[in-house]
């Protein structure tokens, strides 16, 4: 069963006499009302036709100059409807309109209620795609100023709403079971939420490290993997900054607790990341995103070098892969060692193991194939 809406009600229950009459009675003068009713109550469409209908309707709403209230009056009864198809379409439509017309969010109250609604839909399976697109649309609004009566107010996702979204994704969304498009959306949303409210989420006991471990484990789609690396980077930057503060004695009590969370998860996260090293990937010509092997390799390298707790294992892994007969594995391993030397904690690890590192380098230098390692 779908979860309850934030306002407490489920929408209008009982038989629907005429959905189109309901739409036309709510907001006369808007030409998109009748087509919207037909879209929500009509037959299932192929995905391409479904997307095209959504975009055309969203464009019609934008060109009509409709307000958020104009939109929600006819749409509201379907956003929490018992019928899975209608509810899913309504949530997707609302998200599509917000993505196309973010300016209809004019007050902090609008933003809060929309965030509350889309967050609640994240655990409603049939509405999940629309809920993710809605969360992404709200994050794109950013923190801007809008005129509201005689005042200028800040409109943007609040820290509290961002934390609620992160908690719901962490506790209620099983990312690995989703389609590739939805997984990609989750990783992009997590990245932005952590950048906006990561510390507040940790203070609220949202386990960001475990969330990343569970979400990215076993990911194989190149686009999703690149997005997962970027999301992991935002989490690791957060923890790395906190560790630096803890080492400096700043806010030791709370900061140390947060750092311990990452330290407890670092072995498992490293093992997941290490499975992708060195990256073995041939780009597909029909891929819309045009992701290359180098995109993935550099994103993985940056991720591995963001957390000092990885560094000793990174050196071990680089040493192992240097023994490979595959040229690219050697190049990636040498880049990793060079990357370790670019950060203070990494240099300390290399310095402690300098005899071992020198033995690795000497062995490679003495090989006749060293000429093939140009550009490292």
N, C-alpha and C positions, 0 to 999 in steps of 0.2 A: 504493500500500500504506500502511496506517496505520503510524504511528511506534511504536517499542517503548515499553512502559510503563517508568516510572521504576525499578522494581525489577529490570528486566532481562529478565523472562520475558514471554511472550505469553499466558499462561493455559494451560488444558488443551487439548492438540491431540488430533486423532483423532475417531472417531465418538462421538456422544452417544447413549447407550442410552435414557435417559428423562430429559429435563430436569426434569420435575416431581418425579421420584424424587430427583434431586440436591438440589432445593430442600428437600423435606420431610425429608431425612435430616440436613440441616445444623443446623437450628435449630427443633426440635420445640417446639410450644407457641405459636408466633407465627402468628396467623390469616392474616397477609398473605403468607405464603410461597407458597402454591399460586396465589393470584391474580397474584402477581408473576411466577411462572414462566409462567403463561398469557399475561400481557401481553408478556413479552419474546419468547416463542416463537410467539405467535399471529399472526394475519393483520394486514396493514397497516390502520390505522383512519383515518377522516377526521380532520383536524387538531383539530377541536373535541372529538371523542370521545377522541382520543389525549390531549389536555390534561386532560380530565376524569378519565380513568383514572389518569393520573400523580398528579393532586392527591388522588384518593380513596385511592390506595395510600400516598402520603406521609402522609396523615392517619391511616391505619391504623397505620403504623409509629410515628408520634408517640404515638398513644393506647396502643400496646402497651408503651411504655417501653423499646423496644429500644435497645441500645448500638450504637456504631459497629461493634464487632466482630460483633454479632448481624446487622447489616445487610450487612457485607462478606463474611461467610462464604458465604451463598448467592449473592450478587451477583458476587463477585470473578471467577469463571470467565468471566462474560459481559463484563466491563469491557474485556478485551483479546481477545475472541473474534474469529476470522477472519471470521465472518459480519457483514457491515456493518450489517444491520438490527438484529440482536441487540446488537451493540456500541453502536450509536447510542442504542438505547432504554435500555440499562443505564446509560450515562453520563448521559443525561437524568434518569433516575430518581434516581440518586445526587445530582445537583444539586438536584432538586426536594425531596428529603428534607432536605438540608442547609439549603435556604432556609426550609423549614417548621420544622425542628428544629435550629437552630444549637447548642443546648445539648449535643448528643451529641459535639461537639468539646470534649474535656475536657483535652487536654494540648497543649503546643507541638509535640510529635512528631506528633500527629494532624494539626494544622494544616499542618505542613511536608509530610507525605506526601500529603495531599490537594492542597495547592498544587502539588507536584511532578507529581502525576498529571494534574490538570486542565490545567496548563501544557503537558504533553506531548501532550494531546489537541487542543490548539489547531491543530495542523498535521495533524489527522486529519479530513478533510472531512466524513465522515458523522457524526462525533461533535462537530462544531464547535459546534452550538447548545447542546448539553448542557455542553460545556467552558466556553463563555462564561457560561452560567447558573451553573455551578459556581464560576468565578472571582468572579462578582458576589456569590454567596452567601458566599464566604469573606471578601470585603471588608466585607460587612455585619456580620460577627461583631465587627469592631472589635478594640480591645486591651482585654480585660477580664480579671478575675481569676476563676479557678475553683478549687474545692477539689480537690486530688489527693492522696489518702492523708492524711498528716499535714501536708501543705504546701499553700500557696495559690500557684498558678503563673499567670503571665501567658499568656493565650491570644489570639493575634491574628496576622495575616499579618506575617511578619518582613520587614525591609527587603530582605534577600537574595532572598527568594522573590518579593517585589514587583518587584524588578529583573529577575529571570528572566522573569516574566510580560510585563513591558514589552518586553524584548528579543525574546521569541518573537512578540508581536503585531507589533512593528516589522519583524522579519525574515521571519516566516512566514505572516502573515495578510494577504491582499490584500483590503482592506476594501471597495473599490468593487465587487467581484464578489458581495458578500453580499446577502441579502434585507434589507429595511428594518429588520426587528426585530433582526437580528443586527448591522447597522451601528450602530443605536442602542445596543445592548449594548456594543459595542466602545468607542464614544465615552465612555459612562458609566464603563466600567472604566478606560480610560486616564486620565480626569479624576481618579478616586480614587487610582490608582496614582501619578500624578505628584505629587499632594498629599502622599502618604505617603512616596514614595521618589524624588522627581524628581532631587535633587542626586546621590544615590547612583547613579542610572541614568546621569547625565551622566559621573560619575567612571568608570563602567564602559563608557563610550564608546557608549551607546545614543543615537542621533541623534533626539532628540525633535522637533526642528524639522522635519526631513525627513519623519518619520513623520506629522506633522500635515498637511504639504503634500500628501503622496501620498494620505492617507486621505480628506481632505475635498474634494479637487479635484472639481468637477462635481456635488457633492451637490445633489439637488433635493427630496428628501422633507422637508417642514417640520419634523417631529419629529426626524429625524436631523440636520437642519441646526442646530436649536437645541442639540442635544446636542453637535454638532461645535464650535459656538461656545464652549460651556462647557468642552469639553476643551482647545480652543485657548487659552482664558483661563488655565487652570491652567498650561499650558506657558509662556505669555507672562509670567505673574506670576513664575514661577521665574526666567526669564532677566532680567526687569526688576530683580528683587531682586539678582541677581548683578551686573548692570551697575552698580547703585548702590554695591555693595561694591567693585567694581573702581575706580570713580571716586573712592571714598574711600580707596583704597590698601590695602584689606583683602584678604589672601590673593590677591595680584595674579596669581601665576603660573597656578594652576589656574583661578581665576575668569575671567581674561582669555581663556583657551583656550575655555571654555564660551561666553562672550559672543560670541566670534568665530564660533562655530558658528551662532548665531542671526543674526548680522550677514550671514553668507554666504547665509542662507535668507530674509532679510527681504523682498527684492524679490519673490521668487516667492510668498511667503505673502501679501504685501499684494495682489498681482495677483489671487489667488484670492478674498480677502475683498472686494476692490473690485467683483468681478463681481456681488455681491449688493446693492450700494448704488446707489440707494435700494431698500429691500426692496419687491418687488411681490408681494403674496400675498393671496389671498382665502380665509379659513378655510372648511373643509368642515363642514357641519352634522353629518355622521356621524362626525367625527373624535373618537376617544375622549379624546385629550389636550387638546382645546379650545385649541389654540395660536392666538394672534392675530398680526396683522401687527405690532402694537406690541411683542409679546414678542420677535419676531425682530429688529425694528429696534433695540430697546434693547440686545439681546445683541450685535448686530453693532457698534453704537457703542462699547460697553464693550470689545469685543475690539480694535477699531482704536485705542483710546486707551491700551492697556496697554503698548505698546512704543514708546519714543521714536524709534526708527528709522523708524517709519511717519509721523511727524508732518508732515514737509514734503509728502509725497505726499497725506496726508489733506487738507491745506489746498488743494492743487491740485485734488483731487477735489471738495471742497466748492465751490470757485469755479466749476468746470465745471457742477455740478448746480444751482447757483443760477441759472444761465441757462436752466433748463428752464421750460417752460410748465406743468408739473405742480406743483400746489400742494404736495403731500406731499414731492416732491423738494426743494423750497425749504426746507420746515420741517425735514426731516432734515439738510440741509446747514447750516442755521443752528444746529441743536443740536450738530452736530459741531464747529463753530467755537467755540461756547460751551464745549464739553467740552475743547477744546484750552486754553482760558483757565483751566481749573480745575486744570491740572497744571503744574508748574514748567517742564519742558522744552517743553511746548506753548506756554506764555506766551512763552518765548524765541523760538520759531518765529514766533508772531504778531507779537511786537515787531519782529523783523527785517524782517517783511513788512507793517509797519503801514500804509504808504501804500497798498499793494495791498488790504489788508483794509478800510481806510476807503473806498476806491473801491467795493468790493463792497457794503458796508453802505449807502453813500450812494445807490447805484443802486437798491437795494431799497426804501429809505425813501422815495424820490421817486416810486416807482410807485404808481399809484392802488390797486393790489390789495393794498397792505400791510395793509389792514384784515382781509383773509382769513387773515392769519398769526397770529391770536390764539392765545395759549397756548404760544408758542415760548419 
